[in-house]
């Protein structure tokens, strides 16, 4: 199971408003709304089938998986059975978060290959790197090694008809001299093989403007995590539309980003509870963003 870092930073920045020309607006064509299943982690780990049914009833058409184990699948549900449950509920899983640390540290390709087989079983498009252990990212050389290993893994993914993506937190934006780890990842990964899943919350909270990232790296951010920031406490999330991030401005630049899929995510501060929070977020996205 993928472990998520504790929220340690206590300050954040709201995204400033930027005027967007109507010609660059997000397509009016309906887009499938996705959910990162980590949002419902407490229930998902106990009741995979029930959670997927609830996700579909809440209005989502896509999910992003997490927690895959080569031995136990998704918390005891095999990839084959997982795919059947998705099919029964009209869901697709274009991306999944799979643990990547052992491949970087120990060159353990066996688990990566198992993840590739799982992704193929689910008919996914992406295998996504969700998180880097702290000892892999303490300097620019560490990020350079990560970029090298990502390129190697991306070749294996391509051979199976998949693509690799990288999902950020805030630590990638830490400065080492005049560069950040994210600079290294963007510059030293193969643009033809490696895409990026921009977590909008972590980008904004680390003091970065997603629009500036899109402009500097057009087309590379093919997936997003749509996660809102609580207005009074930056280390908390909240339902989409209730926080401080200006998603309308960001969605207006989806074409520049290259965005193909996006996944709602909420890790904290649910109101009144996770099951109802995902419905609130889905309704807002449907009515206000797409």
Secondary structure, DSSP 4 states (H G I P E B T S, - for coil): -PPPPP-------PPPP----GGGPPPSS----EEEGGGGHHHHTT-HHHHHHHHHHTT--EEEE--EETTTEETTB-HHHHHHHHHHTT-EEEEEEE--HHHHHH--HHHHHHHHHHHHHTT-SEEEE----GGG-SSHHHHHHHHHHHHHHHHHHHHTT-EEEEE--SGGG-EETTEEHHHHHHHHS-TTTEEEEEEHHHHHHTT--HHHHHHHTTT---EEEE-EE-SS-TTSEE-TTSSS--HHHHHTTHHHHT--EEEE---S--SS-HHHHHHHHHHHIIIII-
